[in-house]
Amino acid sequence: MSTALSRICRRRALQGGAAGLVTLGLLLWWVLPLGEDPPSGTITFSTGTRAGVYQEYGELLREELAKDMPQLKVRLLTSDGSQENVQRVATGRADFTIAAADAVDTFKVGGKPVAGRLRGVARLYDDYVQLVVPPDSDIRSVADLKGKRVAIGLPDSGVRLIATRVLEAAGIDPVKDITPRSDGIDTGPARLGKELDAFFWSSGVPTDGLEKIAETSSFRFVPIDAGLVAKVHAQGDAAHFYRATNMPESAYPTVQNGSTVPTIAVSNLLITRKDMDPRLTEWLTRTVIKSRDGIGAHVHSAQLVDLRTAIYTDPLGLHEGARRYYRSVKP
């Protein structure tokens, strides 16, 4: 090999090695900011009922945060669901939480001064409304719930909020026309067909509480068709956060038998307060985005977390720390 050719080969090798180092550096920067000590301290994360997706997501996110910020302690608080979660963050009883967009908007338009403290961190995944009945039930539509014993969710849950709107859209008074129960996913499935004729649930799919009973017993989903969703939209206010969709056939295969279920979906948001430390929030946002696949292996709905849509946290503006992260990874 000539001396000139040898020099060219060495130059190309060095260029290739440099490019590799740059690529590796970018990958490391995506995972963790170089030369920066991780935030420390204690934060409180409000989740949901023990058998629900919020709780499972919170537990898995805490594990991921421990890898990136080993000196950060994350306390998990169970809750009724979205409505209680929003109240906790706004009033300072929790620092971060997940809540459905309709519950966030309802709290905002309620006129409470503390609502102005709320900020968005990321749009996560969608909740699907699931209306569950025994397999031999005569309930075929929401209108058939009249006169029945129906679980409409815990008092401060997002389920209660959306179930009430669906019932009213179907011409059913949730106080007078049914026997309302306050069961959530932790107690509703076991009472179905005994003390309950039906129960509403709203979450990412599949939900652990329903998956478990699908293994040992049977149930059926009642469709919520697009016509009824249009009537929900006509109620105004936070109802515009709902959209007509189909629950995928893969959510509960042994129950759905390859069929989708017409229903309502609403986006979930990761939220915090305006006064939360921007650097900590930036790190937390990074962990949420990069841990999507790891968490998604256990919470299937988390696989839908997407950097391109995470910034859309309507009805809340982005927290400054979250904004810093999204700007840093903008192409």
GUGU-779183 format. One record per residue (C-alpha): residue in three letters; x, y, z; chain. Coordinates in pm, 1 decimal, padded with zeros to 6 digits. Example, Ala and Ser with C-alpha at 12.3 -4.5 7.8 and 13.67 -1.06 7.14 Angstrom:
BEGIN
+------+----------+----------+----------+-------+
: rest :       c1 :       c2 :       c3 : kette :
+------+----------+----------+----------+-------+
:  Ala :  01230.0 : -00450.0 :  00780.0 :     A :
:  Ser :  01367.0 : -00106.0 :  00714.0 :     A :
+------+----------+----------+----------+-------+
//
This chain:
BEGIN
+------+----------+----------+----------+-------+
: rest :       c1 :       c2 :       c3 : kette :
+------+----------+----------+----------+-------+
:  Met :  00000.0 :  00000.0 :  00000.0 :     A :
:  Ser :  00136.8 :  00344.9 : -00094.0 :     A :
:  Thr :  00217.8 :  00602.9 :  00171.0 :     A :
:  Ala : -00050.6 :  00838.0 :  00030.9 :     A :
:  Leu : -00314.0 :  00562.9 :  00036.7 :     A :
:  Ser : -00214.7 :  00471.4 :  00391.4 :     A :
:  Arg : -00261.6 :  00832.2 :  00500.4 :     A :
:  Ile : -00607.2 :  00841.0 :  00343.2 :     A :
:  Cys : -00709.4 :  00518.4 :  00517.9 :     A :
:  Arg : -00586.6 :  00649.1 :  00852.7 :     A :
:  Arg : -00772.0 :  00976.0 :  00798.2 :     A :
:  Arg : -01096.0 :  00792.3 :  00717.7 :     A :
:  Ala : -01053.4 :  00568.2 :  01019.8 :     A :
:  Leu : -01005.1 :  00869.6 :  01244.7 :     A :
:  Gln : -01307.9 :  01043.2 :  01091.8 :     A :
:  Gly : -01516.7 :  00731.1 :  01140.8 :     A :
:  Gly : -01400.0 :  00698.6 :  01500.4 :     A :
:  Ala : -01476.7 :  01064.0 :  01567.6 :     A :
:  Ala : -01824.7 :  01024.1 :  01420.4 :     A :
:  Gly : -01879.0 :  00722.9 :  01641.6 :     A :
:  Leu : -01774.1 :  00917.5 :  01949.0 :     A :
:  Val : -02008.3 :  01202.7 :  01856.5 :     A :
:  Thr : -02295.8 :  00957.4 :  01812.1 :     A :
:  Leu : -02218.8 :  00792.3 :  02145.1 :     A :
:  Gly : -02201.0 :  01132.1 :  02309.1 :     A :
:  Leu : -02541.9 :  01228.7 :  02172.6 :     A :
:  Leu : -02691.1 :  00903.4 :  02294.5 :     A :
:  Leu : -02549.3 :  00957.8 :  02641.5 :     A :
:  Trp : -02675.1 :  01315.7 :  02639.2 :     A :
:  Trp : -03022.7 :  01189.1 :  02547.0 :     A :
:  Val : -03015.9 :  00962.0 :  02851.8 :     A :
:  Leu : -02848.0 :  01191.7 :  03102.0 :     A :
:  Pro : -02703.3 :  01544.3 :  03079.3 :     A :
:  Leu : -02326.1 :  01514.7 :  03090.7 :     A :
:  Gly : -02137.5 :  01676.8 :  03375.7 :     A :
:  Glu : -02445.9 :  01742.2 :  03585.3 :     A :
:  Asp : -02522.1 :  01590.1 :  03925.0 :     A :
:  Pro : -02871.7 :  01439.2 :  03945.7 :     A :
:  Pro : -03132.1 :  01623.1 :  04155.9 :     A :
:  Ser : -03196.7 :  01489.0 :  04505.2 :     A :
:  Gly : -03457.0 :  01528.7 :  04777.2 :     A :
:  Thr : -03811.5 :  01396.3 :  04813.0 :     A :
:  Ile : -04117.2 :  01427.7 :  04590.1 :     A :
:  Thr : -04471.9 :  01295.9 :  04631.8 :     A :
:  Phe : -04649.2 :  01130.9 :  04338.9 :     A :
:  Ser : -05027.0 :  01078.7 :  04362.7 :     A :
:  Thr : -05139.7 :  00767.4 :  04173.4 :     A :
:  Gly : -05481.3 :  00598.5 :  04190.5 :     A :
:  Thr : -05653.8 :  00284.2 :  04316.3 :     A :
:  Arg : -05431.0 : -00015.6 :  04383.4 :     A :
:  Ala : -05561.6 : -00227.3 :  04096.1 :     A :
:  Gly : -05550.5 :  00056.2 :  03841.7 :     A :
:  Val : -05306.6 :  00167.7 :  03574.0 :     A :
:  Tyr : -05210.2 :  00492.6 :  03753.2 :     A :
:  Gln : -05075.3 :  00296.4 :  04049.7 :     A :
:  Glu : -04885.6 :  00049.2 :  03833.3 :     A :
:  Tyr : -04739.6 :  00327.8 :  03618.8 :     A :
:  Gly : -04634.8 :  00520.1 :  03930.3 :     A :
:  Glu : -04454.8 :  00218.5 :  04076.7 :     A :
:  Leu : -04265.8 :  00153.5 :  03754.1 :     A :
:  Leu : -04177.4 :  00520.1 :  03703.4 :     A :
:  Arg : -04038.7 :  00533.6 :  04056.4 :     A :
:  Glu : -03803.8 :  00247.7 :  03966.1 :     A :
:  Glu : -03687.2 :  00432.8 :  03653.9 :     A :
:  Leu : -03635.3 :  00757.7 :  03844.1 :     A :
:  Ala : -03420.4 :  00571.1 :  04096.7 :     A :
:  Lys : -03183.2 :  00474.3 :  03815.2 :     A :
:  Asp : -03140.5 :  00831.0 :  03689.8 :     A :
:  Met : -03169.4 :  01013.5 :  04023.6 :     A :
:  Pro : -03059.5 :  00769.1 :  04295.6 :     A :
:  Gln : -03070.0 :  01037.5 :  04565.1 :     A :
:  Leu : -03430.3 :  01132.6 :  04486.8 :     A :
:  Lys : -03693.3 :  00972.1 :  04710.3 :     A :
:  Val : -04036.2 :  00924.9 :  04549.0 :     A :
:  Arg : -04335.0 :  00877.7 :  04779.3 :     A :
:  Leu : -04643.0 :  00724.8 :  04616.2 :     A :
:  Leu : -04991.2 :  00811.4 :  04741.8 :     A :
:  Thr : -05293.6 :  00608.2 :  04633.3 :     A :
:  Ser : -05604.8 :  00809.6 :  04551.3 :     A :
:  Asp : -05961.2 :  00792.8 :  04420.6 :     A :
:  Gly : -05828.5 :  00899.2 :  04079.7 :     A :
:  Ser : -05803.0 :  01202.2 :  03852.9 :     A :
:  Gln : -06015.2 :  01453.7 :  04041.5 :     A :
:  Glu : -05840.9 :  01391.4 :  04372.1 :     A :
:  Asn : -05502.9 :  01389.0 :  04197.9 :     A :
:  Val : -05557.0 :  01734.5 :  04048.7 :     A :
:  Gln : -05667.6 :  01874.4 :  04384.3 :     A :
:  Arg : -05363.6 :  01728.3 :  04559.5 :     A :
:  Val : -05112.5 :  01883.4 :  04321.1 :     A :
:  Ala : -05286.8 :  02221.5 :  04309.4 :     A :
:  Thr : -05299.4 :  02244.3 :  04689.3 :     A :
:  Gly : -04944.8 :  02115.2 :  04744.5 :     A :
:  Arg : -05033.7 :  01774.9 :  04894.2 :     A :
:  Ala : -04857.1 :  01609.7 :  04599.1 :     A :
:  Asp : -04587.8 :  01729.1 :  04359.6 :     A :
:  Phe : -04663.2 :  01523.3 :  04048.9 :     A :
:  Thr : -04954.4 :  01313.8 :  03932.1 :     A :
:  Ile : -05141.3 :  01168.5 :  03635.6 :     A :
:  Ala : -05489.2 :  01297.8 :  03559.1 :     A :
:  Ala : -05732.4 :  01283.6 :  03269.5 :     A :
:  Ala : -05754.6 :  01606.7 :  03069.7 :     A :
:  Asp : -06127.9 :  01646.7 :  03135.9 :     A :
:  Ala : -06069.7 :  01635.2 :  03512.5 :     A :
:  Val : -05792.3 :  01894.5 :  03483.6 :     A :
:  Asp : -06014.6 :  02124.9 :  03279.8 :     A :
:  Thr : -06310.3 :  02079.8 :  03515.7 :     A :
:  Phe : -06089.0 :  02184.1 :  03806.1 :     A :
:  Lys : -05963.6 :  02487.9 :  03612.9 :     A :
:  Val : -06307.0 :  02615.8 :  03516.2 :     A :
:  Gly : -06425.1 :  02563.5 :  03874.1 :     A :
:  Gly : -06272.4 :  02898.2 :  03959.1 :     A :
:  Lys : -06042.0 :  02783.8 :  04240.2 :     A :
:  Pro : -05746.2 :  03027.8 :  04269.9 :     A :
:  Val : -05499.1 :  02739.3 :  04314.1 :     A :
:  Ala : -05587.5 :  02610.2 :  03966.8 :     A :
:  Gly : -05354.7 :  02871.9 :  03821.3 :     A :
:  Arg : -05060.0 :  02691.7 :  03981.8 :     A :
:  Leu : -05103.0 :  02380.4 :  03766.2 :     A :
:  Arg : -04861.9 :  02306.4 :  03481.5 :     A :
:  Gly : -04824.2 :  02022.9 :  03231.6 :     A :
:  Val : -04522.6 :  01793.4 :  03205.4 :     A :
:  Ala : -04626.0 :  01545.4 :  02935.4 :     A :
:  Arg : -04921.7 :  01402.9 :  02755.2 :     A :
:  Leu : -04898.9 :  01030.8 :  02825.7 :     A :
:  Tyr : -05159.0 :  00786.2 :  02693.6 :     A :
:  Asp : -05536.0 :  00762.7 :  02648.9 :     A :
:  Asp : -05796.8 :  00632.2 :  02889.8 :     A :
:  Tyr : -06079.9 :  00421.9 :  02745.5 :     A :
:  Val : -06422.5 :  00416.6 :  02907.5 :     A :
:  Gln : -06513.1 :  00056.3 :  02985.3 :     A :
:  Leu : -06874.1 : -00028.7 :  03073.4 :     A :
:  Val : -06869.9 : -00382.7 :  03209.4 :     A :
:  Val : -07163.4 : -00623.2 :  03261.4 :     A :
:  Pro : -07202.5 : -00999.0 :  03322.8 :     A :
:  Pro : -07201.5 : -01206.3 :  03001.1 :     A :
:  Asp : -07570.5 : -01299.5 :  03032.6 :     A :
:  Ser : -07687.1 : -00946.1 :  03116.4 :     A :
:  Asp : -07983.5 : -00791.8 :  02933.1 :     A :
:  Ile : -07796.6 : -00458.8 :  02925.0 :     A :
:  Arg : -07703.2 : -00387.5 :  02563.3 :     A :
:  Ser : -07671.1 : -00007.7 :  02566.6 :     A :
:  Val : -07617.5 :  00273.2 :  02814.1 :     A :
:  Ala : -07992.6 :  00344.6 :  02803.1 :     A :
:  Asp : -08055.5 : -00005.3 :  02941.6 :     A :
:  Leu : -07885.8 :  00094.0 :  03268.7 :     A :
:  Lys : -08205.1 :  00262.9 :  03386.7 :     A :
:  Gly : -08324.9 :  00099.3 :  03707.1 :     A :
:  Lys : -07999.5 : -00096.5 :  03749.8 :     A :
:  Arg : -07733.1 : -00104.7 :  04022.2 :     A :
:  Val : -07439.8 :  00072.7 :  03859.6 :     A :
:  Ala : -07092.3 :  00151.7 :  03992.7 :     A :
:  Ile : -06999.4 :  00496.8 :  03868.0 :     A :
:  Gly : -06658.3 :  00524.6 :  04034.4 :     A :
:  Leu : -06520.6 :  00668.8 :  04355.2 :     A :
:  Pro : -06642.0 :  01021.7 :  04443.9 :     A :
:  Asp : -06319.6 :  01202.2 :  04345.0 :     A :
:  Ser : -06232.6 :  00983.2 :  04048.1 :     A :
:  Gly : -06218.6 :  01065.7 :  03680.7 :     A :
:  Val : -06450.1 :  00767.2 :  03630.2 :     A :
:  Arg : -06724.7 :  00942.1 :  03828.9 :     A :
:  Leu : -06686.4 :  01251.8 :  03613.7 :     A :
:  Ile : -06710.3 :  01077.9 :  03278.3 :     A :
:  Ala : -06970.7 :  00817.4 :  03385.3 :     A :
:  Thr : -07202.1 :  01096.5 :  03499.7 :     A :
:  Arg : -07170.8 :  01271.8 :  03164.6 :     A :
:  Val : -07232.5 :  00951.5 :  02968.1 :     A :
:  Leu : -07541.7 :  00867.6 :  03173.2 :     A :
:  Glu : -07684.4 :  01217.5 :  03134.8 :     A :
:  Ala : -07621.3 :  01207.0 :  02759.5 :     A :
:  Ala : -07826.4 :  00886.0 :  02749.5 :     A :
:  Gly : -08114.0 :  01057.8 :  02933.1 :     A :
:  Ile : -08042.6 :  00889.6 :  03266.9 :     A :
:  Asp : -08031.0 :  01082.8 :  03594.2 :     A :
:  Pro : -07730.3 :  00930.3 :  03777.9 :     A :
:  Val : -07902.5 :  00989.1 :  04113.6 :     A :
:  Lys : -08268.2 :  00905.0 :  04047.2 :     A :
:  Asp : -08273.7 :  00664.3 :  03750.8 :     A :
:  Ile : -08013.1 :  00413.5 :  03872.7 :     A :
:  Thr : -07890.7 :  00285.0 :  04206.6 :     A :
:  Pro : -07545.3 :  00444.9 :  04202.6 :     A :
:  Arg : -07254.1 :  00271.3 :  04370.4 :     A :
:  Ser : -06908.6 :  00408.6 :  04446.0 :     A :
:  Asp : -06703.8 :  00102.5 :  04352.5 :     A :
:  Gly : -06376.6 :  00137.7 :  04164.4 :     A :
:  Ile : -06167.4 : -00120.8 :  03984.9 :     A :
:  Asp : -06050.9 : -00257.1 :  04320.4 :     A :
:  Thr : -06398.6 : -00372.7 :  04429.4 :     A :
:  Gly : -06627.7 : -00350.1 :  04123.9 :     A :
:  Pro : -06520.4 : -00668.7 :  03942.0 :     A :
:  Ala : -06578.2 : -00893.0 :  04247.2 :     A :
:  Arg : -06927.3 : -00748.7 :  04302.1 :     A :
:  Leu : -07038.1 : -00774.9 :  03939.3 :     A :
:  Gly : -07340.8 : -01000.2 :  03900.5 :     A :
:  Lys : -07402.1 : -00994.9 :  04276.5 :     A :
:  Glu : -07442.8 : -00645.9 :  04421.9 :     A :
:  Leu : -07379.6 : -00478.1 :  04084.8 :     A :
:  Asp : -07547.5 : -00504.4 :  03745.8 :     A :
:  Ala : -07278.2 : -00297.9 :  03573.2 :     A :
:  Phe : -06978.0 : -00083.1 :  03645.5 :     A :
:  Phe : -06797.4 :  00198.6 :  03468.7 :     A :
:  Trp : -06420.0 :  00208.5 :  03451.4 :     A :
:  Ser : -06190.9 :  00448.1 :  03265.4 :     A :
:  Ser : -05819.6 :  00381.9 :  03219.5 :     A :
:  Gly : -05547.1 :  00275.1 :  02985.3 :     A :
:  Val : -05592.8 : -00079.4 :  02858.0 :     A :
:  Pro : -05554.5 : -00342.9 :  02964.1 :     A :
:  Thr : -05619.9 : -00276.9 :  03332.7 :     A :
:  Asp : -05474.7 : -00526.2 :  03576.9 :     A :
:  Gly : -05800.8 : -00546.6 :  03774.8 :     A :
:  Leu : -05995.3 : -00656.7 :  03465.5 :     A :
:  Glu : -05721.0 : -00879.1 :  03326.2 :     A :
:  Lys : -05724.9 : -01086.3 :  03642.2 :     A :
:  Ile : -06098.5 : -01157.9 :  03637.4 :     A :
:  Ala : -06081.3 : -01229.1 :  03264.3 :     A :
:  Glu : -05856.1 : -01523.4 :  03350.6 :     A :
:  Thr : -06106.2 : -01686.4 :  03585.2 :     A :
:  Ser : -06451.5 : -01558.0 :  03486.6 :     A :
:  Ser : -06631.6 : -01388.1 :  03202.2 :     A :
:  Phe : -06780.3 : -01046.5 :  03142.0 :     A :
:  Arg : -06893.6 : -00833.7 :  02850.2 :     A :
:  Phe : -06840.0 : -00473.4 :  02738.4 :     A :
:  Val : -07136.8 : -00251.2 :  02654.5 :     A :
:  Pro : -07064.4 : -00026.0 :  02353.1 :     A :
:  Ile : -07077.1 :  00351.9 :  02378.1 :     A :
:  Asp : -07147.6 :  00450.9 :  02019.5 :     A :
:  Ala : -07050.7 :  00766.3 :  01832.2 :     A :
:  Gly : -07405.9 :  00901.4 :  01848.4 :     A :
:  Leu : -07396.7 :  00900.7 :  02227.3 :     A :
:  Val : -07049.3 :  01055.8 :  02225.9 :     A :
:  Ala : -07190.0 :  01341.6 :  02015.0 :     A :
:  Lys : -07452.1 :  01400.2 :  02284.9 :     A :
:  Val : -07175.2 :  01407.0 :  02546.5 :     A :
:  His : -06994.6 :  01670.6 :  02337.9 :     A :
:  Ala : -07313.1 :  01879.6 :  02332.5 :     A :
:  Gln : -07282.7 :  01919.5 :  02710.1 :     A :
:  Gly : -06993.7 :  02160.3 :  02649.5 :     A :
:  Asp : -06726.4 :  02249.2 :  02906.0 :     A :
:  Ala : -06466.5 :  01973.2 :  02945.7 :     A :
:  Ala : -06662.2 :  01735.8 :  02721.3 :     A :
:  His : -06460.1 :  01849.2 :  02419.1 :     A :
:  Phe : -06167.0 :  01648.2 :  02556.6 :     A :
:  Tyr : -06357.6 :  01326.3 :  02479.5 :     A :
:  Arg : -06346.5 :  01157.4 :  02142.8 :     A :
:  Ala : -06526.0 :  00863.3 :  01988.6 :     A :
:  Thr : -06296.3 :  00567.0 :  01928.1 :     A :
:  Asn : -06274.4 :  00189.2 :  01947.6 :     A :
:  Met : -06109.8 : -00003.4 :  02227.4 :     A :
:  Pro : -05859.6 : -00228.6 :  02044.9 :     A :
:  Glu : -05942.9 : -00596.7 :  02011.9 :     A :
:  Ser : -05613.0 : -00683.7 :  02179.6 :     A :
:  Ala : -05706.7 : -00516.6 :  02510.6 :     A :
:  Tyr : -05880.6 : -00821.3 :  02660.5 :     A :
:  Pro : -05853.0 : -01099.7 :  02397.6 :     A :
:  Thr : -06040.0 : -01367.1 :  02593.2 :     A :
:  Val : -06336.8 : -01134.3 :  02639.0 :     A :
:  Gln : -06347.5 : -00946.1 :  02309.1 :     A :
:  Asn : -06288.7 : -01245.2 :  02080.9 :     A :
:  Gly : -06122.4 : -01034.5 :  01812.0 :     A :
:  Ser : -06376.8 : -00751.4 :  01819.7 :     A :
:  Thr : -06323.0 : -00383.6 :  01895.3 :     A :
:  Val : -06560.2 : -00198.0 :  02128.7 :     A :
:  Pro : -06700.6 :  00149.3 :  02041.2 :     A :
:  Thr : -06631.3 :  00383.2 :  02332.0 :     A :
:  Ile : -06489.7 :  00717.0 :  02449.8 :     A :
:  Ala : -06123.7 :  00806.9 :  02496.4 :     A :
:  Val : -05962.8 :  01093.9 :  02686.8 :     A :
:  Ser : -05595.1 :  01185.5 :  02716.6 :     A :
:  Asn : -05396.9 :  01147.6 :  03038.5 :     A :
:  Leu : -05156.2 :  01418.8 :  03145.5 :     A :
:  Leu : -04856.8 :  01415.5 :  03377.2 :     A :
:  Ile : -04889.0 :  01738.2 :  03574.1 :     A :
:  Thr : -04711.7 :  01939.7 :  03844.3 :     A :
:  Arg : -04711.5 :  02292.0 :  03988.1 :     A :
:  Lys : -04553.1 :  02608.8 :  03860.1 :     A :
:  Asp : -04323.3 :  02633.0 :  04166.4 :     A :
:  Met : -04168.5 :  02287.4 :  04116.8 :     A :
:  Asp : -03790.9 :  02300.8 :  04064.9 :     A :
:  Pro : -03727.4 :  02336.4 :  03688.4 :     A :
:  Arg : -03409.2 :  02125.1 :  03693.0 :     A :
:  Leu : -03581.1 :  01837.6 :  03872.8 :     A :
:  Thr : -03879.5 :  01861.9 :  03638.1 :     A :
:  Glu : -03649.0 :  01857.4 :  03335.3 :     A :
:  Trp : -03478.6 :  01541.8 :  03459.9 :     A :
:  Leu : -03811.6 :  01378.6 :  03541.3 :     A :
:  Thr : -03947.3 :  01461.2 :  03195.2 :     A :
:  Arg : -03639.7 :  01302.6 :  03036.5 :     A :
:  Thr : -03691.4 :  00985.3 :  03240.4 :     A :
:  Val : -04059.6 :  00966.1 :  03144.5 :     A :
:  Ile : -03979.7 :  00984.2 :  02773.8 :     A :
:  Lys : -03679.6 :  00751.9 :  02768.1 :     A :
:  Ser : -03844.5 :  00487.4 :  02989.6 :     A :
:  Arg : -04143.2 :  00446.8 :  02759.9 :     A :
:  Asp : -04042.4 :  00103.9 :  02631.4 :     A :
:  Gly : -03931.9 : -00025.8 :  02970.5 :     A :
:  Ile : -04254.6 :  00076.2 :  03143.3 :     A :
:  Gly : -04456.0 : -00014.9 :  02834.7 :     A :
:  Ala : -04341.5 : -00376.1 :  02864.8 :     A :
:  His : -04557.7 : -00394.0 :  03178.5 :     A :
:  Val : -04814.3 : -00115.8 :  03124.8 :     A :
:  His : -04908.7 : -00156.6 :  02759.1 :     A :
:  Ser : -05076.4 :  00183.6 :  02731.0 :     A :
:  Ala : -04744.7 :  00349.9 :  02823.4 :     A :
:  Gln : -04603.3 :  00236.3 :  02488.0 :     A :
:  Leu : -04803.7 :  00521.5 :  02335.8 :     A :
:  Val : -04601.0 :  00792.6 :  02509.9 :     A :
:  Asp : -04448.5 :  00984.9 :  02221.1 :     A :
:  Leu : -04201.0 :  01273.4 :  02215.6 :     A :
:  Arg : -04390.8 :  01434.5 :  01926.5 :     A :
:  Thr : -04721.5 :  01452.3 :  02116.2 :     A :
:  Ala : -04597.4 :  01475.9 :  02476.4 :     A :
:  Ile : -04576.3 :  01856.5 :  02457.4 :     A :
:  Tyr : -04952.7 :  01891.2 :  02399.4 :     A :
:  Thr : -05070.3 :  01922.4 :  02760.6 :     A :
:  Asp : -05389.5 :  02120.7 :  02694.7 :     A :
:  Pro : -05559.5 :  02261.3 :  02903.5 :     A :
:  Leu : -05234.5 :  02336.3 :  03088.9 :     A :
:  Gly : -04927.2 :  02524.8 :  02977.5 :     A :
:  Leu : -04595.1 :  02342.3 :  02999.3 :     A :
:  His : -04384.4 :  02366.5 :  03312.3 :     A :
:  Glu : -04057.2 :  02550.5 :  03248.3 :     A :
:  Gly : -03849.6 :  02240.0 :  03325.5 :     A :
:  Ala : -04046.4 :  02027.2 :  03081.1 :     A :
:  Arg : -04014.5 :  02300.8 :  02818.7 :     A :
:  Arg : -03636.3 :  02302.8 :  02861.9 :     A :
:  Tyr : -03623.3 :  01930.1 :  02797.3 :     A :
:  Tyr : -03840.0 :  01941.9 :  02484.9 :     A :
:  Arg : -03634.3 :  02231.3 :  02346.4 :     A :
:  Ser : -03312.5 :  02038.6 :  02409.4 :     A :
:  Val : -03425.3 :  01743.5 :  02198.5 :     A :
:  Lys : -03599.8 :  01941.0 :  01926.0 :     A :
:  Pro : -03463.1 :  01834.0 :  01584.3 :     A :
+------+----------+----------+----------+-------+
//
